[in-house]
Amino acid sequence: MPYTRVVLLTLLALIAFAGNSLLCRAALAHTQIDAASFTAIRLVSGAVVLWALVVFRRGEHSGRGNWLSALALFVYAAGFSFAYIQLNTGIGALILFGAVQTSMIACGLWRGERFSLLQWLGLLLACSGLIGLLVPGLSAPPLSGALLMLAAGVAWGVYSLRGKGAGDPLSVTSGNFIRAVPMALLLSVLLIKQASLESAGVGYALLSGVLTSGIGYAIWYTALPLLKATTAATVQLSVPLLAALGGVLLLQEPLTLRLLLASLAILGGIGLVVLAANYHKPL
């Protein structure tokens, strides 16, 4: 696949990830929909659209998803939704993709991928930004919401890693979404007393499921086999800045000094990791 196409696919996927944060936060902070219902509608609508795309394409493809990846997808989606009851868009995205980075880079290094000195410095800079965000203080995020988002990030890291070489991206993503649906419906049944549906919230959930989740994840699974695990983890750290800017512009959320400095540190770290990969031999 041409390099420009890989870059374009990766960029589209990252925009979709940021869109998920915005849609979820908008639904849970500005409408009456509950987190379990949002999760269920998101996964069901994503599964329906992906299944329809697979049927429309009419072909035999290797890889149909699996239950472990579906479980990781469900844990990510549920933790993501419940965390955004408490967290602002940018802070939630920073915590999420910090956990993603940690899990995916650890796996990549364990599999034999190596960082150059500049890449290690970039990783240290990015991690320092995330740590600075979570240090207790007046603008520190709620602990319970932060822990839920950390769990969601680890689950997404597992899901992303399992996507490398899993088969046809659209077919695999469809299979994983379909398998995650009964898990989401069971969660909704268990929390039925807290259920609350509202038209705007349902609309946000549908947009998240159809566009930024279903189609966005299929795009991500297409790009994943062409990226190292460490690179895939690091480029996702650009999502928090996109989400934070969207939260400020679209949801009137505050742009705090802590969030700004953390974002600058993370993006600086990303630049070092990605650029150094092309110009320095690994240690």
N, C-alpha and C positions, 0 to 999 in steps of 0.2 A: 504493500500500500504506500503511495507517495507520502513524503513527509508532511506536505501542506495539508493533506487530508487528515492525517493523524492529529495535527495541531487543531484543525477545525473541529473534528469530532470531540477532542478533549475539551476545547473551549465551550462547545455547546452543552456538554455534560456538566461542566462546572456552573454554567449559567442556570441550568435546570436545578442543580443542587441548591443554589442560592434562592431560586424561586420557591423551592419547597419550604425553606425557612420562613420566607415572607408570607406565604399562603397559610402555613400552619399557625404562625404567630397572629396573623390578622384574624383567623377564624377563632382561636381560643381566647384572644384578648378583646376582640371587638364584636363578637357574636355570642350567642348562648349555647352553641353546640358543645357537647362534652368530648373529652379526649378519646374515649373508647369508640364513640360513634364516628369521630373524624377518622380514626385509624381504620375502622372497618370500611367506611365508604371509600377512602383512599385506596385501599388494597383491592376491594371488589371492583371498583371502576377501572383501576389499572389492569386487573386480570382480564376483564371483559374486552377492553380495547386491544390488549396484546394478543389475546386468543383470536379476535377477529382479524387482526393483521396477519397472523400465522395462517389462518384458514384462507384468507384472500390471496396470499402469495402462492398457495398450493404447491408445496414441494416437500420432499423428504429431507430432513436435516438431522444431523447428529446432535445429541444433547437435548434433553427435555426438562432440565431442572432436576432438583433432588430435595429431599426433606430437610437435610441439614442446612442447605443454603436458604430454604424457605423459612426455617426457624430463625436463622440469623436475620433475615429480612423482616420477620415479624417483630423480633426483639428490638431491632433498630426503629421500626415504625412506631411501635407502642411507646418505647422510652422517649423517643423524639417528641411525640405528641404530649405526653404527660409533663415532660420537662418544660415545654413552651408555655405551660400555664403560668410558670413563675419567671421565666427568663426572657429578656429582651432579644430581639432578632440577632443582633451582632454578637452578643455575649454567648448565646446559645450555639451559634455556628462556630465560634472560636473554640469552645469546649468540645463540641462534637468532632471537629476535624483535628483537634489536638490528640484526641483519643485514637482517631483513625490513623494519624501519622505514627503514633507510638506503636500500635499493633502491627501495622503493615511494614514499617521499617525494621522492627525487631524480627519479623518473619523473614524479610529479605536478607538481613545480615546473617541470620541462622542458616539460610539456604546458600550462602556463599557470596552474596553481593557485598562489595566493599566500597567505603567512602574514601575520597581523597581528604587531605588535611583541610582544604577550604570547604568541602562539603560538611565535614564535622563541625567546623566553625559556624557554617550556616545553620545546621541543625541546632546547635547550642543557642544561637541567637533567636531562632524561631521558638524553641522551648522556653527560653527566658521570657519571651513575650507572653506565652500562655501562663507561665507561673506567676508573672506579675499581675495578670488579670485575676487570678484566683486567690491571691494573698488577701487575708481578711482586712476589711476596711469599710468605709461608708458606702462605697460603690461596688463592693464584692457581691457576687451573685448568691442567692439562697443555696445552702448546702444540699438540700434534698433535690432541688432542680438540677444542680450541677452534677450530682451523682447519677441521676437518671440519664442525663445527656452523655456522661462518660460511658455508661453501659451501652447506650445507643451507638456511640462512636466505635467501641470495640466490636460490636456486632456488625456494623457496616464495614469495618476493616476485614473481618472474617468473610463477609459476603463478597467483597471486592476481590480478595485473594482467591476465593473459590471460583471466581469468574474467569480466571486466566486459563485458557485452553479448555473451557467447559463444553464447547460446541458452538453451534449457531447462536449468535447473541440474542436475536429476537425470540427464537424458540425456547432457549434456556430461561430468559427473563420471564416469558409467559408461563412456563412450567413452575417457576419459583413463586410467582404471584398467585397462581391458582392454588398451590399447596398452602400458601400463607393465609388464604381466605378463611378456612375453617378455624384457624387459630384466632383470627381477629373477631370472627362471629362469636366464638366461645367467650372471649374477653368481654364482648358487649353484653352477652347473656348474664355473665357473672356480675356485671356492674349495671344491670338493667335499671335499678332504682335511681341511678345517677344520670340516666339517659336524658338528653335534651337536644332536640333537633330544631334547627332554625334555618330558613331558606338561604340566607347569605352564607352561613357556615357550611351548609351542604354544598353550595356552589363552590366555595373555596376548596372543600375536600375533593370534589369532582375534578376541578382543575389540577389539583395536586396529583390525584391518581392517574388521570388520563395523560396529561402533558408532561409535567415536571418529574413524575415518578415513572410511569410505565414507559413512555417513549424516551425519556431522559436516561433511564437505566439501561435500556436496550442500546442506546448510543454509547454509554459508558462501557458496557460489555464488549462492544465492537472495538473500542480503543484499547482496552485493558491488555489483550495479548501482545500488543506492540510496545508496552511500557514496562520497565523494570518495576518491581514492587516498591522499591525505595522512591523512584521517580513518581509513580502513581500516588503514593502517600503524600509526597511533598507538594505536588502541584495542587492538591485539594485544599491546601492551606490558604489559597487565594479566595476560596469561597467565603470565609468570614468577612473579609473586607467588602465583597460584593453584597453580602446580606446586610451588613451594617449600614452601608450607604443606602440600600433600598429601604431599610427600616427608618432611617432619618428622613429620606425624601418622601416616602409613601405612607409611613405609619406615624410620623411625627415623634419618633423616639429620640432621646437625647444622645448626642455624640460626646461622651465624656472624655476627659484627658486620658484616663486609664485605658479606655478602649482604643483611642487614637494611637497612643504609644505602643500598645500591644500589637495593633495591626501593622504599624510601621516595622516593628521588630520582626514580626512573622514574615511579612513580604520581603524584607531584606534578607532574611534567612533563606527564603525560597529562591531568591535570585542567586545567592551563592551556591546553593545545592545544584540547581539546574545548569547554571553557566559553568561551574567547575567540572561537571560531569563531561563536558565537551572538550575541556582544555587541560585536564590534569589526569595523570594515571592514578588508579586506585592504590592505596597503601597495601 
